[in-house]
Amino acid sequence: MNKKVISDGDNESIREWLARLFTVIDAQNATEFSRYFTDEGRFVYGSNAPVIGKQAISDYVAGFFGTLESIQHSILDAWKIEDKVLGEVEVTYVLKDGRQFTLPAFILFKMEGELIRDYLIYVDPTPLFNDV
């Protein structure tokens, strides 16, 4: 994975980095996803408790992926400010029973060099978990 993350103020490289990350997520590859994090990285989905550490993050997202048939991220906008990457996205989730939901989300990445220290997802996942 050791690819240059992004350059300050370069919106194209921000989008390219996000696209690479989201390709891994959309492939539901929890192990590869965890490689984007520092050893003590922190992952927070919505109002859920933080998940800390590469292995814990891999296990957590693998469990989440297990509830999905597929997932697809669409990047609407992205920015980099100092050591932070911000993204406005829409995420389409297809559950195992075929139900599909597209949810807006805002993501904040706090970077440590080329790795994610904090991955904070601001989303209301209520539609995903109603009737589950």
C-alpha positions as CSV (number, residue, x, y, z in Angstrom):
1,M,0.0,0.0,0.0
2,N,2.9,2.4,0.5
3,K,1.7,4.9,-2.0
4,K,2.0,8.7,-1.6
5,V,-1.2,9.7,0.2
6,I,-1.8,13.2,-1.0
7,S,-0.2,16.6,-1.6
8,D,-1.3,19.7,0.2
9,G,-4.0,21.5,-1.8
10,D,-4.0,18.9,-4.6
11,N,-7.7,18.0,-4.9
12,E,-7.0,15.4,-7.6
13,S,-4.5,13.5,-5.4
14,I,-7.0,13.6,-2.5
15,R,-9.7,12.0,-4.7
16,E,-7.2,9.4,-6.0
17,W,-6.2,8.4,-2.5
18,L,-9.9,8.2,-1.4
19,A,-10.7,6.2,-4.5
20,R,-8.0,3.7,-3.7
21,L,-9.2,3.4,-0.1
22,F,-12.8,3.1,-1.1
23,T,-11.9,0.4,-3.6
24,V,-10.5,-1.7,-0.8
25,I,-13.6,-1.1,1.3
26,D,-16.0,-1.8,-1.5
27,A,-14.1,-5.1,-2.1
28,Q,-14.9,-5.8,1.5
29,N,-11.2,-6.5,2.2
30,A,-10.9,-6.0,5.9
31,T,-7.2,-7.0,6.1
32,E,-6.1,-4.6,3.4
33,F,-8.3,-1.9,4.9
34,S,-6.5,-2.2,8.3
35,R,-3.2,-1.6,6.6
36,Y,-4.1,2.0,5.9
37,F,-4.0,2.6,9.7
38,T,-1.3,3.3,12.2
39,D,-0.7,0.5,14.7
40,E,-2.9,2.4,17.3
41,G,-5.3,3.8,14.7
42,R,-8.9,4.6,15.7
43,F,-12.0,3.9,13.7
44,V,-15.4,5.3,14.6
45,Y,-18.6,4.6,12.6
46,G,-21.5,6.9,13.5
47,S,-22.2,6.9,17.2
48,N,-20.6,3.5,17.8
49,A,-17.7,3.1,20.3
50,P,-14.2,3.7,18.9
51,V,-12.3,0.6,17.6
52,I,-8.6,0.9,18.3
53,G,-5.7,-1.0,16.7
54,K,-5.2,-2.6,13.3
55,Q,-6.4,-6.1,14.2
56,A,-9.5,-4.8,16.1
57,I,-10.4,-2.6,13.1
58,S,-10.0,-5.5,10.7
59,D,-12.2,-7.7,12.9
60,Y,-14.8,-5.0,13.3
61,V,-15.2,-4.2,9.7
62,A,-15.1,-7.9,8.7
63,G,-18.1,-8.4,11.0
64,F,-19.8,-5.4,9.4
65,F,-19.0,-6.6,5.9
66,G,-20.6,-9.9,6.8
67,T,-24.0,-8.2,7.0
68,L,-23.6,-6.8,3.5
69,E,-24.0,-8.2,0.0
70,S,-22.1,-5.2,-1.3
71,I,-21.0,-1.6,-0.5
72,Q,-20.2,1.2,-2.9
73,H,-18.7,4.6,-2.1
74,S,-19.2,7.7,-4.3
75,I,-17.0,10.7,-3.6
76,L,-18.9,14.0,-3.8
77,D,-16.1,16.3,-2.6
78,A,-12.8,16.1,-0.7
79,W,-10.4,18.4,1.0
80,K,-7.1,18.3,2.8
81,I,-6.3,20.8,5.6
82,E,-2.9,20.3,7.3
83,D,-2.9,16.6,8.5
84,K,-6.7,16.1,7.9
85,V,-8.5,14.8,4.9
86,L,-12.2,15.4,4.7
87,G,-14.7,13.7,2.4
88,E,-18.3,14.2,1.5
89,V,-19.6,10.8,0.2
90,E,-22.7,8.8,-0.5
91,V,-22.5,5.1,0.4
92,T,-24.8,2.5,-1.1
93,Y,-25.3,-0.5,1.1
94,V,-26.9,-3.7,-0.2
95,L,-27.9,-6.0,2.6
96,K,-27.9,-9.8,2.4
97,D,-31.7,-9.8,2.0
98,G,-31.4,-7.5,-1.1
99,R,-32.6,-4.3,0.5
100,Q,-30.5,-1.3,-0.7
101,F,-29.9,2.0,1.1
102,T,-27.9,5.0,-0.1
103,L,-26.8,7.2,2.8
104,P,-25.0,10.6,2.9
105,A,-21.9,10.6,5.1
106,F,-19.1,12.9,6.0
107,I,-15.7,11.4,6.8
108,L,-12.8,13.0,8.7
109,F,-9.3,11.3,8.5
110,K,-6.6,12.5,10.8
111,M,-3.4,11.4,9.2
112,E,0.0,10.4,10.7
113,G,2.3,10.6,7.7
114,E,0.9,8.3,5.1
115,L,-1.3,6.4,7.5
116,I,-4.7,7.0,9.1
117,R,-4.6,7.8,12.8
118,D,-8.3,8.5,13.1
119,Y,-11.1,7.6,10.7
120,L,-14.3,9.2,11.8
121,I,-17.5,8.6,9.9
122,Y,-20.4,10.9,10.5
123,V,-23.5,9.1,9.2
124,D,-27.0,8.2,10.4
125,P,-27.1,4.4,9.8
126,T,-30.6,4.0,11.2
127,P,-32.1,2.8,7.9
128,L,-29.5,-0.1,7.8
129,F,-30.4,-1.4,11.2
130,N,-34.2,-0.9,11.2
131,D,-35.9,-4.3,10.9
132,V,-32.5,-6.2,11.1
